[in-house]
Amino acid sequence: MQDANHNNYMMMGKADLALQYFPMAGDKITARRHLMSWIKRCPPLWEGIRQLGYHQRCQYFSPKMVQLIYHFLGEPG
């Protein structure tokens, strides 16, 4: 999420962010799979988060990763 005063983004759990993009997914696992599918289908986003230190076992996105996701996918909602 963005802090309007400082343009800071918060660390977010992958499943929590995924549910914001896919609230009708039914569960966190399905939502997370959908989000990761979208991310991997956008090569600049996928490469960007990997360069920021993302790996498959990560349970959270760093603030910079969240910012990059919002840049390429738009903010959820």
Backbone as JSON, one array per atom type, in Angstrom:
{
  "sequence": "MQDANHNNYMMMGKADLALQYFPMAGDKITARRHLMSWIKRCPPLWEGIRQLGYHQRCQYFSPKMVQLIYHFLGEPG",
  "N": [[0.84, -1.18, 0.0], [0.34, 2.28, -0.53], [1.75, 5.09, 1.01], [0.4, 8.13, 1.07], [1.71, 10.5, 1.69], [4.47, 10.03, 1.59], [5.07, 8.32, -0.49], [5.76, 5.69, 0.1], [5.94, 2.15, 0.22], [4.52, -0.79, 1.63], [5.84, -3.82, 3.1], [4.46, -6.83, 1.98], [2.56, -9.8, 2.42], [2.63, -12.5, 0.13], [0.25, -13.96, -0.34], [-1.66, -12.29, 0.83], [-1.52, -9.96, -0.75], [-2.21, -11.12, -3.17], [-4.88, -11.86, -2.7], [-6.03, -9.36, -2.69], [-5.94, -8.7, -5.37], [-7.37, -10.82, -6.45], [-10.06, -11.31, -5.17], [-12.22, -13.03, -5.37], [-11.22, -15.53, -5.6], [-11.46, -17.61, -3.81], [-9.68, -18.93, -2.03], [-6.5, -18.41, -0.34], [-4.36, -19.76, -1.52], [-5.11, -20.31, -4.19], [-5.52, -17.69, -5.09], [-2.9, -16.69, -4.81], [-1.55, -18.28, -6.68], [-2.76, -17.38, -9.06], [-1.92, -14.67, -9.06], [0.9, -14.96, -9.2], [1.08, -16.18, -11.67], [0.23, -14.1, -13.36], [2.3, -12.28, -12.85], [4.55, -13.68, -13.82], [3.95, -13.75, -16.49], [4.52, -11.27, -17.38], [7.29, -10.21, -18.55], [9.11, -7.94, -17.94], [8.3, -7.27, -15.34], [8.59, -9.72, -13.94], [11.38, -10.17, -14.22], [12.23, -7.86, -12.94], [11.34, -8.14, -10.21], [12.78, -10.38, -9.54], [15.39, -9.44, -9.73], [15.34, -7.81, -7.57], [15.58, -9.57, -5.53], [13.69, -11.59, -5.24], [12.65, -14.95, -4.77], [11.4, -18.28, -5.29], [10.57, -19.37, -2.8], [9.99, -17.21, -1.23], [7.84, -15.59, 1.02], [6.88, -13.11, 1.26], [6.53, -9.9, -0.33], [8.87, -7.38, -0.86], [8.86, -3.83, -0.05], [9.78, -2.45, -2.37], [9.34, -4.37, -4.34], [6.55, -4.55, -4.22], [5.9, -1.99, -5.11], [6.83, -2.18, -7.75], [5.17, -4.2, -8.74], [2.67, -2.9, -8.56], [3.19, -0.9, -10.4], [3.32, -2.27, -12.87], [0.99, -3.9, -12.92], [-1.01, -2.33, -11.97], [-2.79, -0.85, -9.2], [-4.5, -2.95, -6.88], [-8.06, -3.53, -6.82]],
  "CA": [[0.0, 0.0, 0.0], [1.12, 3.49, -0.66], [1.56, 6.19, 1.95], [0.22, 9.29, 0.19], [2.64, 11.58, 2.03], [5.87, 9.71, 1.35], [5.19, 7.35, -1.57], [6.37, 4.47, 0.62], [5.14, 0.95, 0.08], [4.72, -1.69, 2.76], [6.07, -5.22, 2.83], [3.17, -7.51, 1.96], [2.55, -11.23, 2.19], [2.2, -12.84, -1.23], [-1.16, -14.37, -0.34], [-2.48, -11.12, 1.15], [-1.58, -9.12, -1.95], [-2.95, -11.87, -4.18], [-6.32, -11.76, -2.4], [-6.5, -8.04, -3.1], [-6.15, -8.75, -6.82], [-8.31, -11.89, -6.78], [-10.89, -11.55, -3.98], [-13.19, -14.1, -5.62], [-10.48, -16.77, -5.85], [-11.92, -18.66, -2.91], [-8.71, -19.15, -0.96], [-5.22, -17.73, -0.54], [-3.48, -20.53, -2.41], [-5.56, -20.07, -5.56], [-5.23, -16.28, -5.39], [-1.45, -16.56, -4.97], [-1.19, -18.9, -7.97], [-3.19, -16.46, -10.11], [-1.04, -13.5, -9.06], [2.22, -15.34, -9.69], [0.92, -16.41, -13.1], [0.23, -12.78, -13.99], [3.65, -11.71, -12.72], [5.47, -14.4, -14.71], [3.58, -13.44, -17.88], [5.0, -9.92, -17.67], [8.74, -10.36, -18.39], [9.82, -6.88, -17.2], [7.94, -7.38, -13.92], [9.22, -10.93, -13.42], [12.82, -9.91, -14.09], [12.42, -6.81, -11.94], [11.26, -8.62, -8.82], [13.9, -11.31, -9.32], [16.58, -8.62, -9.48], [15.19, -7.25, -6.22], [15.83, -10.63, -4.55], [12.61, -12.56, -5.13], [12.84, -16.35, -5.15], [10.15, -19.02, -5.17], [10.18, -19.63, -1.41], [9.63, -15.95, -0.55], [6.45, -15.49, 1.45], [6.55, -11.69, 1.28], [7.11, -8.99, -1.31], [9.45, -6.19, -0.24], [8.2, -2.6, -0.51], [10.16, -2.14, -3.76], [8.64, -5.33, -5.19], [5.14, -4.13, -4.26], [5.86, -0.82, -5.98], [7.0, -2.66, -9.11], [3.93, -4.91, -9.1], [1.65, -1.87, -8.8], [3.54, -0.19, -11.63], [2.99, -3.08, -14.05], [-0.36, -4.48, -12.88], [-1.96, -1.38, -11.4], [-3.14, -1.16, -7.82], [-5.7, -3.8, -6.82], [-9.29, -2.88, -6.4]],
  "C": [[0.88, 1.24, 0.0], [0.75, 4.49, 0.41], [1.54, 7.46, 1.12], [1.24, 10.39, 0.47], [4.08, 11.29, 1.62], [6.11, 8.76, 0.19], [5.94, 6.1, -1.13], [5.4, 3.31, 0.44], [5.49, 0.02, 1.23], [5.1, -3.09, 2.27], [4.72, -5.93, 2.92], [3.36, -9.0, 1.73], [2.04, -11.51, 0.78], [0.71, -13.16, -1.28], [-2.07, -13.18, -0.06], [-2.62, -10.2, -0.06], [-2.4, -9.82, -3.03], [-4.45, -11.79, -3.94], [-6.87, -10.38, -2.73], [-6.76, -7.99, -4.6], [-7.24, -9.75, -7.21], [-9.19, -12.22, -5.58], [-11.89, -12.68, -4.15], [-12.52, -15.45, -5.83], [-10.91, -17.92, -4.95], [-10.97, -18.95, -1.77], [-7.38, -18.51, -1.34], [-4.32, -18.45, -1.54], [-3.84, -20.27, -3.87], [-5.24, -18.63, -5.97], [-3.74, -16.08, -5.64], [-0.99, -17.15, -6.3], [-1.57, -17.99, -9.14], [-2.25, -15.26, -10.2], [0.33, -13.85, -9.63], [2.18, -15.64, -11.19], [0.94, -15.09, -13.86], [1.63, -12.18, -13.98], [4.6, -12.37, -13.71], [5.17, -14.14, -16.18], [3.99, -12.03, -18.3], [6.52, -9.93, -17.47], [9.44, -9.21, -17.67], [9.52, -6.92, -15.7], [8.64, -8.57, -13.29], [10.72, -10.72, -13.22], [13.09, -8.87, -13.01], [12.36, -7.32, -10.52], [12.36, -9.63, -8.53], [15.19, -10.54, -9.04], [16.54, -7.99, -8.1], [15.32, -8.32, -5.13], [14.72, -11.65, -4.39], [13.11, -13.95, -5.51], [11.58, -17.1, -4.75], [9.68, -19.21, -3.73], [9.83, -18.36, -0.62], [8.15, -15.97, -0.19], [5.95, -14.05, 1.43], [7.17, -10.99, 0.09], [7.65, -7.79, -0.54], [8.68, -4.96, -0.73], [8.53, -2.25, -1.96], [9.49, -3.11, -4.73], [7.17, -4.95, -5.34], [4.99, -2.93, -5.2], [5.95, -1.24, -7.45], [5.75, -3.39, -9.6], [2.83, -3.91, -9.41], [1.92, -1.13, -10.1], [3.08, -0.97, -12.86], [1.56, -3.59, -14.07], [-1.42, -3.48, -12.45], [-2.25, -1.78, -9.96], [-4.41, -1.99, -7.79], [-6.92, -3.0, -6.42], [-10.03, -2.38, -7.52]]
}
